C-alpha cells in the first residue's frame, strides 16, 4: 500500500513537471516518504467532519445498547450517548467494534478537535 502511494506521488510530481515545463519544484525535498506523509496529511485535512449524533451514536446504539445507554447497567459509569465518554475511551471501544469501516469512523472522530 505504501509503495503504491509513493508511486502515485512520483507520477503526480512528474505530471506537474510536464505541465510547468520543468519549473515546478517537487513536493518533497530528499525522500519520497516525506511526500507521502504530506499527501496523507492533506487527505485527512480534507476528510469530512464526523458527526457524533448522526454517525457515531447510531453505530454504538446498535452494538452497545441497552447497557451503555439510558436505563442500562453501565450507563452511569460509561454513557455512550456522550461524545466525551467516547473520546475518553478512545480505541478501547474496539474490543466490541471489529468492523474496519466503523473503526476508521471512530478514529476519524477521535482525531478531530472537539
N, C-alpha and C positions, 0 to 999 in steps of 0.2 A: 504494500500500500504506500509506504513512504517513497519507494523508488518510483512509483507511478506519479506521485506528487512532484518529485524532483524533475521528472521528465516533462510534466506539464508546465512547470515553471520555466524550464530551459526553452521549451517550444514557444512559450509566451514571450520570453525575452528576445528570442530570435525574430519573432514576428514584429516586435516593437522596433528592433534594429532595422529590419527591412523597411518598415513604414517610415521611419525617420531618416532614412538614408545613411544609417550608421552613426548618427549623432546622439542617440539615446544612451543613457547610462544604465547598466543592468541594475536589477532590484537588490542584488547582493554584492558585497564587497569582495570577499575572498572565498566563500564557501557556499555551495548551493543550499545547504540545510538552513542557513540564515534566511534565505528567500522563502523556503517552505514555512518556517516559523512565522515570517511576516505575512505570508498568504493565509495561514491558519488564523492568525490574529485578526486580519481584516474580515475573514469569513465569519468568525464568531461575533465580531462587532456588528456585522450586517444582519445577523440572525434576529429573527423576530422575538420580541419580549414574550416570555412565558407568563401567562395569566394564572394566578393561583386558583381563583374561583371557577374558571371555566375549563382549565386543563388539568391541574394537579389534583384538586379536591375530588372531582368525579372519579378519577383513577383510584384514589385512596379509598373512597367510599365503596368501590367495587371489590377491593381487596381486604380492607381493614374494618368493615362495618360488621357488626354493631359495636365491637369492643372499644374502638378509639373515637367514636362519635357520641353525641349527646345521649345520655342514658346508659352508655356502655360501661363495663367494669374498669376499663383503662382510661376513660375519658378525663377524669380529674387529674391524673398523673401525666398523660400524654394525649392531649386533644389534637387530633389530626385535622380539625377544621380551622386551625390557626396556622398561618404561614410561619410564625416564629418557632413553633414546635418542629416543623419540617426543616427549617434552617438549622436548628439546634441538633437534630438527629443526623442530618446530612446523609451520607451514603450508607449509614447503618440501616436505612429503610430497605436496602437491597436484600436483606435476609428474606423478605417476603415478596419483593418485586424482582422477578427474574427476567422479564422480557426486556431485551436490549433497547427497543424504542422507548419504552416507558422509563427505563433507567436514564437514557440520554435526555429525556424531557426533564426529569428531576435534576440531573446535573446542570442543565441549562438554567433551570430556575435557581439553583443554588449559586451559580456563577454570577447572576445579575445582582445588582445592588438593590437593597430593599426599598 
